[in-house]
């Protein structure tokens, strides 16, 4: 039976809150580094940070921390492009307020149906769901039976993983809270992951 996968969201990026998909690649702010360090330290104190490898999104807000942690712990690191954030097309780089003002109808459509209501140039949910779940299934199967993988990724990646584990529809991603540096823990039973816990502050 494949082992456990923990998904850690990146911390706060520099530049304030805005739509960052697969194109906008801001580094972590000082607070973002602290948020991720604090989460890992808390897991360490609880005896829950015994990972055997690290996998990361290629985007710098994830990869920089993953590289630092892998170096400190002497763990193998893989960078997986399939774990990058969902593409938000013409909304990339805009704040939520700017999107609501400039693309009001599209924003309402997205909130009502994240599968079909994407902005121009955005990534279809079916495509995103397939690449994320396919990647996570691959890493779960590739690790040894007692393996524990840390995946450093993004908000919508983690929401998608939670929805997948719960066998819920894609619209349910809007009902999963993923704060900066939150952690989702999954364990596999056959082909289907089980959601063990979701840690927010």
Secondary structure, DSSP 4 states (H G I P E B T S, - for coil): ---EEEEEE--PBTT-S----SS--PPBPHHHHHHHHHHHHHHHHTT----SEEEE-SSHHHHHHHHHHHHHHT-EEEE-GGGSPPPBGGGTT--HHHHHHHSHHHHHHHHH-TTT-PPTTBPPHHHHHHHHHHHHHHHHHHS-TT-EEEEEE-HHHHHHHHHHHHT--GGGGGGS---TT-EEEEEEETTEEEEEEEE--
